Amino acid sequence: MFDRYDAGEQAVLVHIYFTQDKNMEDLEEFESLVSSAGVEALQVVTGSRKAPHPKYFVGEGKAIEIADAVKATGASVILFDHALSPAQERNLEALCECRVVDRTGLILDIFAQRARTHEGKLQVELAQLRHMATRLVRGWTHLERQGGGIGSRGPGETQLETDRRLLRNRIMQILGRLERVEKQREQGRRSRAKADIPTVSLVGYTNAGKSTLFNQITTADVYAADQLFATLDPTLRRINVVDVGETILADTVGFIRHLPHDLVAAFKATLQETRQATLLLHVIDASDLRIQENIAAVDTVLEEIEANEIPTLMVMNKIDMLEDFVPRIDRDDENMPIRVWLSAQTGDGIPLLFQALTERLSGEIAQHTLCLPPQAGRLRSRFYQLQAIEKEWMEEDGSVGLQIRMPIVDWRRLCKQEPALADYIVEQVKGMS
């Protein structure tokens, strides 16, 4: 049903400039997308227009130039760096006698190649079905008429109508399955919220280094590569942050300029991790020339998924690609961290990121001096698990003295679980981190 091309095909690329100044970075990003899809670019056709042509998107002369390029190179697909209407795709295909795929179709294809989990595959299929719903007529032009005569009378609808009905049914089926996945995710989020476990979600432009940073922080083995949309399926890991305790870190799909709306809608369940986060880590490629535009593109998507009000800490990544740059923390007027400069590749500046996380996430800190009797060994091991012990000593009567420091949330939770804990307090100090 889908015009999905196989990786390894050869293509003619088309990029049209709609402004006076020709921005080559746009074209470079498009070439990166094509490379990420596993397609070889044989020729790039560029041009300038004030507005898209209603029939071919490009002018008639440029359309003939593209058709000639296809014949000369023997390309099997034409890739446009723009969103085309179904009519424009059909007209170009008829003229060039070659398949035409627009930017949305290309991004969907990359997502289809990268999806690994059941949920990811469902989300990609949903986005593909929604995108292809308006393009079905292309595949069924030979079946436009209703059947007539003995043995060929059907339910009274054309093949195209039948196919649209099947497609609608499949979309409803996938939405039902994704709803069940969303309920499971929601249960996990509720239990984390009940246990007061904060969630930190990595967001950022595609290829900004989110997965490399995620691996560096969590020692996970998430696929990371120098290509667009290397990460598709969300990954959650537990990390320990000083004075905060257990924290969930979520790695999410990267954003891109002109991210197809079908994708944003399809990945609603995944992006929910971002919407429900306590803090967003906005990972930025500090070496990218289009840094401000990339930040604006991410902010636009965050606004679209209603996550723009969540507190954000900027992570300026890839400082190893800048000359003589050392890791540092930038602060606001209230001395709170707003930016951390680091290199996820080399690990420089990672301790500064943890320091900034502590300052942004920690609330009131409980500090106590305890005297535990010999039979309270299990409780002592709990404090070690929570990494709360600052000092330890033995008393003459065999009891153990402990000086502990931990988030007030963890302390209250432990007091509920261990009612006898209050009896062991020798000295209590409350402080703010």
Secondary structure, 3 states (H helix, E strand, C coil): CCCCCCCCCEEEEEEEECCCCCCHHHHHHHHHHHHHCCCEEEEEEEEECCCCECCCECCHHHHHHHHHHHHHHCCCEEEECCCCCHHHHHHHHHHHCCEEECHHHHHHHHHHHHCCCHHHHHHHHHHHHHHHHHHHHHHHHHHCCCCCCCCCCCCCCCHHHHHHHHHHHHHHHHHHHHHHHHHHHHHHHHHHHHCCCCEEEEEEECCCCHHHHHHHHHCCCCCCCCCCCCCCCCEEEEEEECCCEEEEEEECCCECCCCCHHHHHHCHHHHHHHHCCCEEEEEEECCCCCHHHHHHHHHHHHHHCCCCCCCEEEEEECHHHCCCCCCEEEECCCCCEEEEECCCCCCCCHHHHHHHHHHHHCCEEEEEEEEECHHHHHHHHHHHHCCCEEEEEECCCCCEEEEEEEEHHHHHHHHHHCHHHHHHEEEEEEEEC
